Amino acid sequence: MKGNLISSVVRTLFSFFVPGGLLLLGAVACVHAKIVAQSLPALMLIYPYTVFGAGMLLAWRFNKSRLVFALLVLALADRSLLLLVHRTIDSVRTDDLVFNAVALLLPINFAVFSLLKERGICTLHGILRLCLILLQALGIVLLCRRSPDLNIADYLGYSFVDLPALAGISLTQPALLVFFAVFLFFIVRFIIHRDAVVSAFFWTLVSVFIALAFEKLGPLSPVYFATGGLVLVISVIETSYSMAYHDELTGLPGRRSLNEALRKLTSRYAIAMVDIDHFKQFNDRYGHDVGDQVLRMVGSKLVRTTGGARAFRYGGEEFILVFHESLMDVIPHLERLRKTIGTSEFMLRGSRRPRKKPKQPQTTEVPQNGVSVTVSIGLAERDDNYRTPEEVVRAADKALYRAKNSGRNRVST
């Protein structure tokens, strides 16, 4: 149990820091390297525009509206800080006002984007969200004109406490408070959901924080803005890869992952095909939601199969287990799996049943609905008759039908 906990923590930390944290670390190392520093002027001409262009292309191709809005906010913030600062509007210096307004609004926007659902770009939802972003930019321009009358700059630069440690940070205390609140928000959301997009938003915000807090309008700040955009772009590629190679319902590797695993198999292996008995009856009697529950529950049992098995979602109610052992060595592991599933009590999740077990369960007179779930398993191994993985899979499929025709809830070879 302790080993599983440590392994889970390590996987969580790895998925949180990679690739976003790694990309940001690489950017910090590069901008402070002498060789790269000499080429910064040329890099500044292409890096931000390349990231923005590639990101927009990927967002359009994969219909990722959140990426479009996040990249747009990053670009507006970066360009506004470069173009509007040190200029005069009606004899009012706007650099501090623009900087503080951007620093306050940008993390709030990121927090909102992380909560949004993908509703498309050229849709009513997409157009409304785009208008809200543009209204923020227009609002900053209007505040610059009315700043002397409203004392906006004083509010944005207000200091709650006098801390010498903050003297070297360009951000105001209201902006710092918002930044760290959003940092905490992203960390909590990632722990709960393990979402790669949330991790990307976190590291993008860290990159923006470095640009604003330590570089402030310096020559390196656009590099950090562009790196933040790059983290978001990579997250789209990462989530698209996960969707292509993993089954969203069960969390198991999907058909593409299975095909790659089969191509890598060597001389000694066995393949088991697992089918949920009478699965159509679950859907017909209880509905597809209950069928999905059964698939998830069986999938959770398959990943715990002993013998070094790798579990895959094959399609429908069928799964595949790949072993690097002989047929006779595998049978005891499959029998143990079959009995574990057959003796497990699968409780149907009612509409009022909480998703997590409460600390103090309340007694109820409503009866709990339990269902019996069994599986049939067909097993085959590579030998002189079945030389390729495809042939072994077909042999396992035939063995599965023999198990079902013999009464189900059994292992057949």
C-alpha positions as CSV (number, residue, x, y, z in Angstrom):
1,M,0.0,0.0,0.0
2,K,2.8,2.4,0.9
3,G,4.6,1.6,-2.3
4,N,1.5,2.3,-4.4
5,L,1.1,5.6,-2.6
6,I,4.7,6.6,-3.3
7,S,4.3,5.5,-6.9
8,S,1.1,7.5,-7.3
9,V,2.7,10.7,-5.8
10,V,5.7,10.3,-8.1
11,R,3.5,10.0,-11.2
12,T,1.4,13.0,-10.1
13,L,4.5,15.1,-9.6
14,F,6.0,14.0,-12.9
15,S,2.8,14.7,-14.9
16,F,2.6,18.2,-13.2
17,F,6.2,19.2,-13.9
18,V,6.6,17.6,-17.3
19,P,6.4,19.1,-19.9
20,G,5.5,22.6,-18.6
21,G,8.0,23.0,-15.9
22,L,10.7,21.5,-18.0
23,L,10.1,23.9,-20.9
24,L,10.1,26.9,-18.5
25,L,13.4,25.7,-16.9
26,G,14.9,25.3,-20.4
27,A,13.8,28.8,-21.3
28,V,15.4,30.3,-18.1
29,A,18.6,28.4,-18.8
30,C,18.7,29.6,-22.4
31,V,18.0,33.3,-21.8
32,H,20.8,33.4,-19.3
33,A,23.3,31.5,-21.5
34,K,25.8,33.8,-23.2
35,I,25.5,32.2,-26.6
36,V,21.7,32.5,-26.6
37,A,21.8,36.0,-25.1
38,Q,23.8,37.2,-28.1
39,S,21.1,35.9,-30.5
40,L,18.2,37.4,-28.5
41,P,17.4,40.3,-30.9
42,A,16.9,37.8,-33.8
43,L,15.0,35.4,-31.5
44,M,12.6,38.2,-30.5
45,L,11.7,38.8,-34.1
46,I,10.4,35.2,-34.7
47,Y,9.8,33.4,-31.4
48,P,6.6,35.1,-30.2
49,Y,5.0,35.2,-33.7
50,T,6.0,31.5,-34.4
51,V,4.4,30.3,-31.1
52,F,1.3,32.4,-31.7
53,G,0.9,31.3,-35.3
54,A,1.5,27.6,-34.5
55,G,-0.8,27.8,-31.5
56,M,-3.7,29.3,-33.5
57,L,-3.2,26.7,-36.3
58,L,-3.4,23.8,-33.7
59,A,-6.3,25.4,-32.0
60,W,-8.2,25.7,-35.2
61,R,-7.3,22.1,-36.3
62,F,-8.3,20.6,-32.9
63,N,-11.1,23.1,-32.2
64,K,-9.5,24.2,-28.9
65,S,-11.2,27.5,-28.1
66,R,-9.5,27.8,-24.7
67,L,-6.1,27.8,-26.4
68,V,-7.2,30.6,-28.8
69,F,-8.4,32.8,-25.9
70,A,-5.4,32.2,-23.8
71,L,-2.9,32.9,-26.6
72,L,-4.9,36.0,-27.5
73,V,-4.7,37.3,-23.9
74,L,-1.0,36.6,-23.8
75,A,-0.4,38.4,-27.1
76,L,-2.5,41.4,-26.1
77,A,-0.7,41.6,-22.8
78,D,2.8,41.3,-24.3
79,R,2.2,43.7,-27.2
80,S,0.4,46.3,-25.0
81,L,3.2,46.4,-22.6
82,L,5.6,46.9,-25.5
83,L,3.6,49.5,-27.4
84,L,1.7,51.5,-24.8
85,V,4.3,52.0,-22.1
86,H,6.4,55.1,-22.1
87,R,3.9,56.8,-24.3
88,T,1.7,59.7,-23.4
89,I,-2.1,59.9,-23.7
90,D,-3.4,63.4,-22.9
91,S,-0.2,64.2,-21.1
92,V,-0.7,61.2,-18.7
93,R,2.1,58.6,-18.4
94,T,0.4,55.2,-18.7
95,D,3.2,52.8,-18.2
96,D,2.5,51.9,-14.6
97,L,-1.3,51.9,-15.1
98,V,-1.1,49.6,-18.1
99,F,1.4,47.3,-16.4
100,N,-0.6,47.0,-13.2
101,A,-3.9,46.5,-15.0
102,V,-2.4,43.7,-17.2
103,A,-0.8,42.1,-14.2
104,L,-4.1,42.0,-12.3
105,L,-6.3,40.8,-15.2
106,L,-4.1,38.2,-16.8
107,P,-4.2,35.6,-13.9
108,I,-7.9,36.1,-13.5
109,N,-8.4,35.4,-17.2
110,F,-6.4,32.2,-17.0
111,A,-8.4,31.0,-14.0
112,V,-11.6,31.6,-15.9
113,F,-10.3,29.9,-19.1
114,S,-9.4,26.8,-17.1
115,L,-13.0,26.5,-16.0
116,L,-14.5,27.0,-19.4
117,K,-15.8,24.1,-21.5
118,E,-14.8,23.8,-25.2
119,R,-17.7,25.5,-26.9
120,G,-16.0,26.3,-30.2
121,I,-14.5,29.5,-31.6
122,C,-17.0,30.7,-34.3
123,T,-20.0,30.0,-32.1
124,L,-22.2,32.3,-30.0
125,H,-20.2,31.3,-26.9
126,G,-16.9,31.8,-28.6
127,I,-17.9,35.2,-30.0
128,L,-19.1,36.4,-26.5
129,R,-15.9,35.3,-24.9
130,L,-13.9,37.0,-27.5
131,C,-15.9,40.2,-27.0
132,L,-15.2,40.0,-23.2
133,I,-11.4,39.8,-23.9
134,L,-11.5,42.8,-26.3
135,L,-13.6,44.8,-23.8
136,Q,-10.9,44.3,-21.2
137,A,-8.3,45.8,-23.6
138,L,-10.7,48.7,-24.4
139,G,-11.4,49.2,-20.7
140,I,-7.6,49.6,-20.0
141,V,-7.4,52.3,-22.7
142,L,-10.4,54.1,-21.3
143,L,-8.9,53.9,-17.8
144,C,-5.7,55.5,-19.1
145,R,-7.7,58.5,-20.2
146,R,-9.7,58.8,-17.0
147,S,-6.9,57.8,-14.6
148,P,-6.4,61.3,-13.1
149,D,-10.1,61.7,-12.3
150,L,-10.6,58.2,-10.8
151,N,-7.2,57.6,-9.1
152,I,-7.1,54.1,-10.7
153,A,-3.3,54.0,-10.5
154,D,-3.5,54.5,-6.7
155,Y,-5.9,51.6,-6.3
156,L,-3.9,49.2,-8.5
157,G,-0.7,50.1,-6.7
158,Y,-2.1,49.9,-3.2
159,S,0.2,48.4,-0.6
160,F,-1.4,46.3,2.2
161,V,1.8,45.8,4.2
162,D,5.3,47.2,4.2
163,L,7.6,44.2,3.4
164,P,11.2,44.9,2.4
165,A,11.3,41.5,0.7
166,L,8.9,42.7,-2.0
167,A,11.2,45.7,-2.9
168,G,12.8,43.7,-5.7
169,I,9.5,42.6,-7.3
170,S,7.9,44.8,-9.9
171,L,4.4,43.6,-9.2
172,T,2.1,45.5,-6.9
173,Q,0.7,43.8,-3.8
174,P,-2.9,43.4,-5.3
175,A,-1.4,41.7,-8.4
176,L,0.8,39.5,-6.2
177,L,-2.2,38.5,-4.2
178,V,-4.2,37.6,-7.3
179,F,-1.2,35.7,-8.8
180,F,-0.7,33.5,-5.8
181,A,-4.4,32.9,-5.3
182,V,-4.6,31.6,-8.9
183,F,-1.4,29.5,-8.4
184,L,-3.1,27.8,-5.5
185,F,-6.3,27.4,-7.4
186,F,-4.4,25.6,-10.3
187,I,-2.5,23.3,-7.9
188,V,-5.7,22.2,-6.1
189,R,-7.5,21.6,-9.5
190,F,-4.6,19.5,-10.8
191,I,-4.5,17.4,-7.6
192,I,-8.3,16.7,-8.0
193,H,-8.5,16.3,-11.8
194,R,-5.0,15.5,-13.0
195,D,-5.7,17.6,-16.0
196,A,-2.7,18.4,-18.3
197,V,-4.4,21.6,-19.5
198,V,-4.6,22.9,-15.8
199,S,-0.9,22.1,-15.4
200,A,-0.1,24.0,-18.6
201,F,-2.1,27.0,-17.4
202,F,-0.1,26.9,-14.1
203,W,3.3,26.9,-15.8
204,T,2.2,29.5,-18.3
205,L,1.3,31.8,-15.4
206,V,4.6,31.1,-13.8
207,S,6.4,32.1,-17.0
208,V,4.3,35.3,-17.1
209,F,5.0,36.0,-13.4
210,I,8.7,35.8,-14.1
211,A,8.3,38.3,-17.0
212,L,6.3,40.7,-15.0
213,A,7.8,40.4,-11.5
214,F,11.5,40.2,-12.4
215,E,11.9,41.4,-16.0
216,K,9.1,44.0,-16.2
217,L,9.3,45.4,-19.8
218,G,12.9,44.3,-20.1
219,P,14.2,42.8,-23.3
220,L,13.6,39.3,-22.0
221,S,9.9,39.6,-21.0
222,P,8.6,38.8,-24.5
223,V,10.6,35.5,-24.4
224,Y,8.8,34.5,-21.2
225,F,5.4,35.4,-22.6
226,A,6.2,33.4,-25.7
227,T,7.4,30.4,-23.6
228,G,4.1,30.5,-21.7
229,G,2.3,30.3,-25.0
230,L,4.6,27.4,-26.0
231,V,3.6,25.5,-22.9
232,L,-0.1,25.9,-23.8
233,V,0.6,24.7,-27.4
234,I,2.4,21.6,-26.1
235,S,-0.5,20.9,-23.8
236,V,-2.8,20.6,-26.8
237,I,-0.5,18.1,-28.4
238,E,-0.2,16.2,-25.1
239,T,-4.0,16.0,-24.6
240,S,-4.6,15.0,-28.2
241,Y,-2.0,12.2,-27.8
242,S,-3.7,11.0,-24.7
243,M,-7.1,11.0,-26.3
244,A,-5.7,9.1,-29.3
245,Y,-3.9,6.4,-27.2
246,H,-6.1,6.1,-24.1
247,D,-9.7,5.2,-23.6
248,E,-11.4,8.2,-21.9
249,L,-14.1,6.0,-20.2
250,T,-11.9,3.4,-18.5
251,G,-8.5,5.2,-18.5
252,L,-6.9,2.2,-20.0
253,P,-4.6,2.3,-23.1
254,G,-6.8,2.1,-26.2
255,R,-6.6,0.4,-29.6
256,R,-3.7,2.4,-30.9
257,S,-1.6,1.7,-27.9
258,L,-2.4,-2.0,-28.2
259,N,-1.3,-2.0,-31.9
260,E,2.0,-0.5,-30.9
261,A,2.5,-2.9,-28.0
262,L,1.8,-5.9,-30.3
263,R,4.4,-4.7,-32.8
264,K,7.0,-4.7,-30.0
265,L,6.3,-8.3,-28.8
266,T,9.1,-10.7,-28.9
267,S,9.2,-14.5,-29.0
268,R,7.5,-15.3,-25.7
269,Y,4.1,-13.9,-24.9
270,A,0.4,-14.8,-24.3
271,I,-2.7,-12.7,-25.0
272,A,-6.0,-13.0,-23.2
273,M,-9.2,-11.5,-24.5
274,V,-11.7,-10.6,-21.7
275,D,-15.4,-10.0,-22.4
276,I,-18.1,-8.9,-19.9
277,D,-20.8,-11.5,-19.8
278,H,-24.3,-10.4,-20.8
279,F,-23.2,-6.8,-21.1
280,K,-26.0,-5.9,-23.5
281,Q,-28.5,-6.8,-20.8
282,F,-26.9,-4.3,-18.4
283,N,-27.5,-1.5,-21.0
284,D,-31.0,-2.7,-21.9
285,R,-32.1,-3.2,-18.3
286,Y,-30.3,-0.4,-16.4
287,G,-29.3,2.1,-19.2
288,H,-26.0,3.1,-20.7
289,D,-24.9,5.0,-17.6
290,V,-24.8,1.8,-15.6
291,G,-23.1,0.0,-18.5
292,D,-20.3,2.7,-18.3
293,Q,-20.0,2.1,-14.6
294,V,-19.5,-1.6,-15.2
295,L,-16.9,-1.0,-17.9
296,R,-15.0,1.3,-15.5
297,M,-15.2,-1.1,-12.6
298,V,-14.0,-4.0,-14.7
299,G,-11.2,-1.8,-16.1
300,S,-10.0,-1.0,-12.6
301,K,-9.8,-4.7,-11.8
302,L,-7.9,-5.5,-15.0
303,V,-5.1,-3.0,-14.2
304,R,-4.5,-5.0,-11.0
305,T,-4.0,-8.3,-12.8
306,T,-1.0,-10.1,-11.5
307,G,1.7,-11.7,-13.7
308,G,2.9,-8.5,-15.2
309,A,-0.1,-8.1,-17.5
310,R,-0.7,-4.9,-19.5
311,A,-4.4,-4.2,-19.9
312,F,-6.0,-2.5,-23.0
313,R,-9.5,-1.5,-24.0
314,Y,-10.1,-3.4,-27.2
315,G,-13.6,-2.1,-28.0
316,G,-17.1,-2.3,-26.7
317,E,-17.1,-4.6,-23.7
318,E,-13.9,-6.4,-24.7
319,F,-10.5,-5.9,-23.2
320,I,-7.1,-7.5,-23.9
321,L,-4.3,-8.5,-21.5
322,V,-0.8,-9.0,-22.7
323,F,1.6,-11.2,-20.8
324,H,5.3,-11.9,-21.3
325,E,4.8,-15.5,-20.0
326,S,3.8,-18.9,-21.3
327,L,0.2,-20.0,-21.4
328,M,0.4,-22.4,-18.5
329,D,2.0,-19.6,-16.3
330,V,-0.7,-17.2,-17.2
331,I,-3.8,-19.3,-16.4
332,P,-3.5,-19.0,-12.6
333,H,-3.4,-15.2,-12.9
334,L,-6.5,-15.2,-15.2
335,E,-8.4,-17.5,-12.8
336,R,-7.6,-15.2,-10.0
337,L,-8.8,-12.2,-12.0
338,R,-12.0,-14.0,-13.0
339,K,-12.9,-15.0,-9.4
340,T,-12.1,-11.4,-8.2
341,I,-14.5,-9.9,-10.6
342,G,-17.2,-12.5,-10.0
343,T,-17.1,-12.2,-6.2
344,S,-16.9,-8.4,-6.1
345,E,-20.0,-6.5,-5.1
346,F,-20.7,-4.0,-7.8
347,M,-23.2,-1.4,-6.4
348,L,-25.1,0.7,-8.9
349,R,-24.6,4.4,-8.4
350,G,-28.0,6.0,-7.9
351,S,-28.8,9.5,-8.6
352,R,-28.5,10.4,-4.8
353,R,-25.4,8.3,-4.1
354,P,-22.3,10.4,-3.5
355,R,-19.3,9.8,-5.7
356,K,-17.0,9.6,-2.6
357,K,-17.7,7.7,0.5
358,P,-18.8,10.2,3.3
359,K,-17.0,10.2,6.6
360,Q,-20.3,9.7,8.4
361,P,-22.7,7.7,6.2
362,Q,-26.3,8.4,6.7
363,T,-28.7,5.5,7.2
364,T,-31.4,5.2,4.5
365,E,-34.3,3.0,3.9
366,V,-33.8,3.0,0.2
367,P,-32.4,-0.4,-0.8
368,Q,-29.0,-0.6,-2.4
369,N,-29.0,-2.0,-6.0
370,G,-26.2,-4.5,-6.5
371,V,-25.4,-6.3,-9.8
372,S,-23.4,-9.5,-10.4
373,V,-20.7,-9.1,-13.0
374,T,-18.7,-12.0,-14.5
375,V,-16.3,-12.2,-17.4
376,S,-15.3,-14.8,-19.9
377,I,-11.7,-15.1,-21.0
378,G,-10.0,-16.5,-24.0
379,L,-6.3,-17.2,-23.9
380,A,-3.7,-18.0,-26.6
381,E,0.1,-17.9,-26.8
382,R,2.6,-17.6,-29.6
383,D,3.7,-21.0,-30.8
384,D,4.3,-22.8,-34.1
385,N,0.6,-22.5,-35.0
386,Y,0.3,-18.7,-34.2
387,R,3.5,-16.9,-35.1
388,T,2.4,-13.3,-35.3
389,P,0.6,-11.1,-32.7
390,E,-2.4,-10.8,-35.0
391,E,-2.7,-14.6,-35.2
392,V,-2.5,-14.9,-31.4
393,V,-5.2,-12.3,-31.0
394,R,-7.5,-14.2,-33.4
395,A,-6.8,-17.4,-31.5
396,A,-7.6,-15.7,-28.2
397,D,-10.9,-14.4,-29.7
398,K,-11.8,-18.0,-30.8
399,A,-11.0,-19.2,-27.3
400,L,-13.2,-16.5,-25.9
401,Y,-16.2,-17.8,-27.9
402,R,-15.5,-21.3,-26.7
403,A,-15.6,-19.9,-23.1
404,K,-18.9,-18.1,-23.8
405,N,-20.5,-21.2,-25.5
406,S,-19.5,-23.3,-22.6
407,G,-21.5,-21.3,-20.1
408,R,-19.5,-18.1,-19.6
409,N,-17.6,-17.0,-16.4
410,R,-14.6,-19.2,-17.3
411,V,-11.1,-19.2,-18.9
412,S,-10.7,-21.1,-22.1
413,T,-7.6,-21.8,-24.2
